[in-house]
């Protein structure tokens, strides 16, 4: 337990591109800040841009990227700092490794329909996929292995941000993380 009375833990947000992971991460960050709970966010796009912008999106590159984030989250958790990982993390075995390596871990499946993801298209990736300019987009024609038993599932196309945040925070409390 950290000197401020909180355990280190990781909230791992997973889901296809455009599902609402970053939106939920921002909502959770606001909750933590309003309640004076220290928190760190590892956003997949931000980590990728800062550490290795040219890594690519092959299965091997995605796995390596996920392993780097797993190590950062593991260290934060080990040293008592709650953290949020917002990362597509399309492979179940890599998320299982995260769970095993990190310890205090909450897997959150962020779901939405493909139609909603295409409509949102925050990075313009679905538009490119629809035109045939890119392929293997997670959430469109790329591999995504949904979690088999996440601690929390949110439906970003049906729930409000407040409902999503409440579901995750309730699980944190239930597990005794704060």
C-alpha positions in Angstrom: 0.0 0.0 0.0 1.3 3.4 -0.9 1.9 6.2 1.7 -1.4 7.8 0.7 -3.4 4.7 1.6 -4.0 3.4 -1.9 -2.8 0.1 -3.3 -1.1 0.1 -6.7 -3.4 -1.5 -9.3 -3.9 -1.4 -13.0 -7.2 -0.8 -14.8 -6.7 -2.3 -18.3 -9.1 -0.9 -20.9 -9.3 -3.1 -24.0 -11.5 -3.0 -27.1 -11.3 -2.4 -30.8 -10.3 0.9 -32.3 -13.0 3.6 -31.7 -14.8 1.6 -28.9 -14.4 4.4 -26.3 -11.3 3.4 -24.4 -9.7 6.9 -24.4 -13.0 8.5 -23.5 -13.4 6.2 -20.5 -9.8 6.7 -19.5 -10.4 10.4 -19.4 -13.6 10.0 -17.4 -11.7 7.8 -14.9 -8.8 10.2 -14.7 -11.3 13.0 -13.8 -12.8 10.8 -11.1 -9.4 10.1 -9.6 -8.3 13.7 -9.7 -11.5 15.0 -8.1 -11.0 12.5 -5.3 -7.3 13.3 -4.9 -6.2 9.7 -5.8 -2.9 9.6 -7.6 -3.2 8.0 -11.1 -1.1 7.6 -14.2 -2.5 6.8 -17.7 -0.7 4.8 -20.4 -2.5 5.5 -23.6 -1.5 3.1 -26.4 -1.1 5.9 -29.0 0.8 8.2 -26.7 3.2 5.5 -25.6 3.8 4.5 -29.2 4.4 8.0 -30.4 6.9 8.8 -27.6 8.8 5.6 -27.5 8.9 4.1 -31.0 6.7 5.9 -33.6 7.9 3.7 -36.5 7.2 0.3 -34.9 4.2 -0.7 -37.2 1.1 -2.7 -36.5 2.1 -6.3 -37.2 1.1 -8.9 -34.7 4.8 -9.0 -33.5 5.0 -5.2 -33.2 1.6 -5.0 -31.3 2.8 -7.8 -28.9 6.1 -5.9 -28.2 4.2 -2.6 -27.7 1.9 -4.3 -25.3 4.8 -5.9 -23.4 6.4 -2.5 -22.9 3.2 -1.1 -21.5 2.8 -4.2 -19.3 6.2 -3.6 -17.8 5.4 0.1 -17.0 2.0 -0.8 -15.5 3.7 -3.6 -13.4 6.2 -1.2 -12.0 3.6 1.4 -11.2 1.4 -1.2 -9.5 4.5 -2.6 -7.6 5.3 0.8 -6.2 1.8 1.7 -5.2 0.7 3.9 -8.0 -2.7 3.2 -9.5 -2.7 3.4 -13.3 -5.0 3.1 -16.3 -3.9 1.3 -19.5 -5.9 2.3 -22.6 -4.8 0.0 -25.2 -6.5 -2.1 -28.0 -4.4 -5.1 -26.9 -6.0 -7.4 -29.4 -4.5 -10.7 -28.2 -6.0 -12.6 -25.2 -2.7 -14.3 -24.3 -0.9 -10.9 -24.0 -3.7 -9.6 -21.7 -3.4 -12.8 -19.7 0.3 -12.1 -19.4 -0.5 -8.6 -18.2 -2.9 -10.0 -15.6 -0.3 -12.5 -14.4 2.7 -10.0 -14.4 0.9 -7.1 -12.8 -1.1 -8.7 -10.0 -3.7 -6.1 -8.9 -5.5 -6.0 -12.2 -8.9 -5.1 -13.5 -9.7 -6.0 -17.1 -12.4 -3.8 -18.6 -13.9 -4.7 -22.0 -15.0 -1.6 -23.8 -17.7 -2.6 -26.3 -19.5 -0.8 -29.0 -21.1 -1.8 -32.3 -19.0 -1.7 -35.5 -21.5 0.8 -36.8 -20.9 3.2 -33.9 -17.1 2.8 -34.2 -17.3 3.6 -37.9 -19.4 6.7 -37.1 -17.0 7.8 -34.4 -13.9 7.1 -36.3 -11.7 9.5 -34.2 -8.5 8.8 -36.2 -10.1 8.4 -39.7 -9.0 4.8 -39.7 -12.3 3.3 -40.6 -12.7 5.7 -43.5 -9.3 4.5 -44.8 -10.3 0.8 -44.3 -13.6 1.3 -46.1 -11.7 2.8 -49.0 -9.3 -0.1 -49.0 -6.4 2.2 -48.1 -5.5 0.1 -45.0 -6.2 -3.4 -43.9 -6.1 -5.4 -40.7 -7.8 -2.7 -38.7 -8.8 -4.0 -35.3 -12.5 -3.6 -35.1 -13.0 -3.9 -38.8 -11.1 -6.6 -40.6 -8.3 -7.2 -38.1 -8.0 -9.7 -35.3 -9.5 -8.9 -31.9 -9.8 -11.6 -29.3 -12.4 -10.4 -26.8 -11.7 -11.2 -23.1 -13.4 -14.4 -21.9 -14.1 -13.1 -18.4 -13.3 -9.4 -17.8 -14.0 -8.0 -14.4 -16.0 -5.2 -16.0 -17.7 -4.8 -19.4 -19.0 -1.5 -20.5 -21.2 -0.8 -23.6 -20.1 2.7 -24.7 -22.9 2.8 -27.3 -25.5 2.3 -24.6 -24.1 3.6 -21.3 -23.3 7.2 -20.3 -19.7 8.0 -19.3 -20.9 8.3 -15.7 -22.3 4.8 -15.8 -19.1 3.4 -17.2 -17.0 5.1 -14.7 -19.2 4.0 -11.8 -19.0 0.4 -13.0 -15.2 0.5 -13.0 -14.9 2.4 -9.7 -17.3 0.0 -8.0 -15.1 -2.9 -9.0 -12.0 -1.1 -7.7 -13.8 -0.7 -4.4 -15.1 -4.2 -4.3 -11.5 -5.5 -4.8 -10.3 -3.3 -2.0 -8.0 -1.1 -4.1 -9.2 2.0 -2.3 
